[in-house]
Every structure is written in C-alpha cells, then in structure tokens.
Amino acid sequence: MKIEVNKIAELNGHTSPIYTLHKGTADHLILSGSGDKLIAEWNLKTLQSERVVASIPAVIYVICHIPKKQLVLAGTSNGKVHIFDLEKNEEIKVLETHTSEVFNISYSLQTNCIYTSGGDGNLAVYALDTLDFIQIIKLSDEKVRHLDFNYKTSEIAVATGDGNIHILDLKTLLEKKVFLGHQLSSNVVRYSPDGKFLLTGGRDGYLNIWQVGDYEMKISIPAHEWAIYDIAYSPNSDLFATASRDKTLKIWDSKTFQLLKVINKEDDAGHQFSVNKLIWSTYNNYLISASDDRTIMIWDIIRDEN
C-alpha cells in the first residue's frame, strides 16, 4: 500500500499551544483546547472556526465530548475538570478530585462512568448520569497519562509516567496485570479496533505492539526521535497514525505495522513544533493534528493500492 498525503487546511485562532482535540456534535465538527484557556469549535466543511464553546481559568490539557449527554468536559493544569452543558450553554459543575494536572478524560456507556487521570498518579471515577464521585485509585507515584477501553476483553489499559502499563478489569477496576511498557514515561495506549493488539507510545519514542491476553510484546519499533503523544486509527482501521514531539506525524499499515508515510514541515508544510493530538475523522476521512505551534492541520490521506 502506498499513501499520498494532501494538506487541506491550516486552522488558526488559538494563541497558545493546542494540547487536545475531540470530535464535536456532528461529523464535520471538532473541538480543540489550548493553553490560551479556550475551547473552540471548528467546521471541517467551511474550514473555519464556528465559535468559542467555553473560556476556563486555567490551561486546558484535555477535553472530552459526551454526545449522549450533550456535555463537554475540560481537564486543566490546576487539577480541576470543568463540565459544560451544550444545550444550556453554561458550566454546570466542576470536579475537584485531582491535586495536579488532569491529562485524560474518558467515558464508557457500557459502565456508565467517566474516568479522569492526572499528575497526582490517580484514576478517578464518576457516575455518567449524575456526575457524582464514585472512587479514586492510586496507580503510580508518577503521572497517569492516558487510558483506553477494550470491550472485546472487558479491560482498560492505562499508561503511567513510570513507564508501566496497567491492565484493569473494566467492571471491577481490579488490576489484572502490570508490565513495563517503555523505558521512560508511557504516554499513550490504544487498542486496535478488533481488540487483538494494544499499541503504546512512550517518551522514549518507541511504538510497542502487545498481544492482548498475555500482553507479550509482538513488535517494538523506534518510531520517532522524541516522545510519542498520540495514536489514532483510521475510520476503516486499515491505517493508524502516530504524533510526536519530534514535530512529525507518521502513517502506518495496521496489519503489517510498516511505516508508510512521514508527514513533516519540510516535505508537507507540516507542524513547526510538537504534535500533541490526533483525530481521524469520519468526515472525508480527514486526519486532524494539533500542535504546540498553535495550529490545527487537516490532512487528506489517499490510499494507492496499486
């Protein structure tokens, strides 16, 4: 498989590094959160900013949109999670469980829970319906960076700053396995859509692929020169992308794990600084990247099977 990449647009408006992206209220809408303390909505049809969704009194590291509830959650540098009701167009609650930065917010309709994690080494759980606090789990003395769900095996994978990967039971949250994922911080975990593999990215720049079940390492790839911050699968799952502090995006074959394309500043008018977050949208199959350079870039990924 060969890949052709075309840069569709560069979205400007944020005045500080952009740390987070999330899918919006429709396929053609996305949300972004930045060091400028703003959540913005962007339109992939018009390639313009739609509106400022919220202004928050702290740097935004992560946002999470929950369509079923019409809520947007924003995790900040001071450990708070601000919750906005999109129908009421107002903030309805602030969660103050964490004592330092919030790096990840995820939710599961299967468990009916919201999960937040942060620099205090804790994973916090809340009821999705009531937003009430349920429990907190101490996972590490370092940061808890990211988590992902595997509904095929009823597991949660969690990446922590001490390099470890924690595998938790989805329903009980009991720890099933802990293993060293990376020599430095483990930054991102991403289950393959078929649930058979766990992909992890670390501060060491390695992309590691683990066999789900025994979690034995299948492949270890020195994928980037600096830390890997995100991994995103294409809508049909045949490709995935990695984003790195080394300013590049890379496109990979999800079956062979072979590198297909490097997207950089020199060859593709890519990002000037660290690439922090990815979305692979179902709208036009666009790959969307956000960076410390304060831009959001829209990429058209074209497959050439010949």
Disulfide bonds with the S-S distance in Angstrom:
none
